[in-house]
Amino acid sequence: SNPLSELHPGLGRVDTDIVVEKPHASGFTSSMLHDHLAARGIDTVLLTGTSTSGCVRATAVEGAARHYRMLVVEE
């Protein structure tokens, strides 16, 4: 796998976590993210990333357009 797309080991991932691969800047475009969130009744997303002006922004905008409460987390 591409090391640029690996999850940071400090995230504390557990086996029940769902990892959604995203082929576009927004995590919602052409992915299963909305389906996973909607199936679980989730309405708020805590969002972080390394490209705030790119992927984070695109995901925040699309999530807000889908009526999710999008919160960008620093550090």
C-alpha positions as CSV (number, residue, x, y, z in Angstrom):
1,S,0.0,0.0,0.0
2,N,1.0,3.6,-0.5
3,P,2.7,5.0,2.7
4,L,1.0,8.4,2.0
5,S,-2.4,6.9,2.6
6,E,-1.6,4.9,5.7
7,L,-3.4,5.7,9.0
8,H,-1.2,7.3,11.6
9,P,-0.3,4.6,14.3
10,G,-1.2,7.2,17.0
11,L,-4.9,7.1,16.1
12,G,-5.6,4.2,18.4
13,R,-7.5,2.2,15.8
14,V,-9.5,-0.8,17.0
15,D,-10.8,-3.8,15.0
16,T,-14.4,-2.4,14.9
17,D,-13.3,0.8,13.2
18,I,-14.4,1.2,9.6
19,V,-11.8,2.5,7.1
20,V,-13.3,4.2,4.0
21,E,-11.0,4.6,1.0
22,K,-11.6,7.8,-0.9
23,P,-10.7,8.1,-4.6
24,H,-11.3,11.9,-4.7
25,A,-10.6,15.0,-2.6
26,S,-13.9,14.7,-0.7
27,G,-14.3,11.7,1.5
28,F,-17.9,11.6,0.4
29,T,-17.4,11.5,-3.4
30,S,-17.5,7.9,-4.9
31,S,-17.0,6.3,-1.4
32,M,-19.2,4.5,1.1
33,L,-18.7,7.2,3.8
34,H,-22.3,8.6,3.6
35,D,-23.7,5.1,3.6
36,H,-21.8,4.1,6.7
37,L,-22.7,7.3,8.6
38,A,-26.4,7.2,7.6
39,A,-26.8,3.5,8.5
40,R,-25.5,4.3,12.0
41,G,-27.6,7.5,12.5
42,I,-24.5,9.7,12.7
43,D,-25.0,13.4,12.1
44,T,-21.7,14.9,13.2
45,V,-18.3,14.3,11.7
46,L,-15.0,15.3,13.3
47,L,-12.6,15.9,10.4
48,T,-8.9,16.3,10.3
49,G,-6.2,15.8,7.7
50,T,-3.0,17.1,6.2
51,S,-4.4,19.1,3.3
52,T,-6.7,21.6,4.9
53,S,-7.2,23.6,1.7
54,G,-7.8,20.5,-0.4
55,C,-9.2,17.2,1.0
56,V,-10.3,18.6,4.4
57,R,-12.1,21.5,2.8
58,A,-13.7,19.4,0.1
59,T,-15.0,16.8,2.6
60,A,-16.3,19.6,4.9
61,V,-18.1,21.3,2.1
62,E,-19.7,18.2,0.7
63,G,-20.6,16.9,4.2
64,A,-22.3,20.2,5.1
65,A,-24.2,20.0,1.8
66,R,-25.4,16.6,2.9
67,H,-26.6,18.1,6.2
68,Y,-23.9,16.7,8.4
69,R,-22.4,18.8,11.2
70,M,-18.8,19.1,10.1
71,L,-16.2,20.0,12.7
72,V,-12.6,20.5,11.7
73,V,-10.2,19.3,14.5
74,E,-6.8,20.9,15.0
75,E,-4.0,18.6,16.1
